[in-house]
């Protein structure tokens, strides 16, 4: 993936996850495929179904959050 940083084009080969919460889903040393994109006010990370299921369980456990109705059944 090519990104622009400080006016220069650079190739990104990997992404380090430094979030304690996300590190419960993506363990150190594990690999997966994700989609990282740029938005107007930041970035987005698109996870695969296995990681989405882990994220949903984690959100339910830590925050009491439930998946949106239209997403139920995808994982």
C-alpha positions as CSV (number, residue, x, y, z in Angstrom):
1,X,0.0,0.0,0.0
2,X,1.3,3.4,-0.9
3,X,0.7,6.4,1.4
4,X,1.8,10.0,1.4
5,X,3.7,11.1,4.5
6,X,5.2,14.5,4.9
7,X,5.0,15.1,1.2
8,X,6.7,11.8,0.2
9,X,5.1,8.6,-1.2
10,X,6.1,5.6,1.0
11,X,5.2,1.9,0.8
12,X,3.6,0.4,4.0
13,X,4.4,-3.3,4.5
14,X,2.8,-3.8,7.9
15,X,0.8,-2.2,10.8
16,X,1.6,-2.4,14.5
17,X,-1.4,-2.6,16.8
18,X,-0.7,-0.7,20.0
19,X,-4.2,-0.7,21.5
20,X,-4.6,-2.8,24.6
21,X,-8.2,-3.6,23.6
22,X,-7.4,-4.5,20.0
23,X,-4.4,-6.6,21.3
24,X,-7.0,-8.8,22.9
25,X,-8.3,-9.6,19.4
26,X,-5.0,-9.5,17.5
27,X,-2.4,-11.3,19.7
28,X,1.3,-10.5,19.4
29,X,2.8,-12.6,16.7
30,X,-0.5,-13.5,15.0
31,X,-1.1,-12.4,11.4
32,X,-4.3,-11.6,9.6
33,X,-5.4,-9.7,6.5
34,X,-7.2,-6.4,7.0
35,X,-8.1,-3.4,4.9
36,X,-6.7,-0.1,6.0
37,X,-8.0,3.0,4.3
38,X,-8.0,6.7,4.7
39,X,-11.0,8.8,5.7
40,X,-11.3,12.6,5.9
41,X,-10.8,12.6,9.6
42,X,-8.6,9.5,10.1
43,X,-8.3,5.9,9.0
44,X,-10.5,2.8,9.0
45,X,-9.6,-0.8,9.5
46,X,-11.7,-3.5,7.8
47,X,-11.4,-6.8,9.7
48,X,-12.1,-10.3,8.5
49,X,-15.1,-12.3,9.9
50,X,-13.1,-14.1,12.6
51,X,-11.8,-10.9,14.0
52,X,-15.2,-9.2,13.7
53,X,-16.7,-12.0,15.8
54,X,-13.9,-11.6,18.4
55,X,-14.5,-7.8,18.4
56,X,-18.2,-8.3,18.9
57,X,-17.7,-10.6,21.9
58,X,-15.1,-8.2,23.4
59,X,-17.5,-5.3,23.0
60,X,-20.3,-7.2,24.6
61,X,-18.1,-8.3,27.5
62,X,-16.4,-4.9,28.2
63,X,-19.0,-2.4,27.2
64,X,-22.4,-4.2,27.0
65,X,-22.6,-3.4,23.3
66,X,-24.5,-5.6,20.9
67,X,-23.9,-6.0,17.1
68,X,-26.3,-4.0,14.8
69,X,-29.3,-6.1,13.7
70,X,-28.3,-6.1,10.0
71,X,-24.9,-7.5,10.9
72,X,-26.2,-10.4,13.0
73,X,-25.6,-13.7,11.2
74,X,-22.6,-12.5,9.2
75,X,-20.1,-13.9,11.6
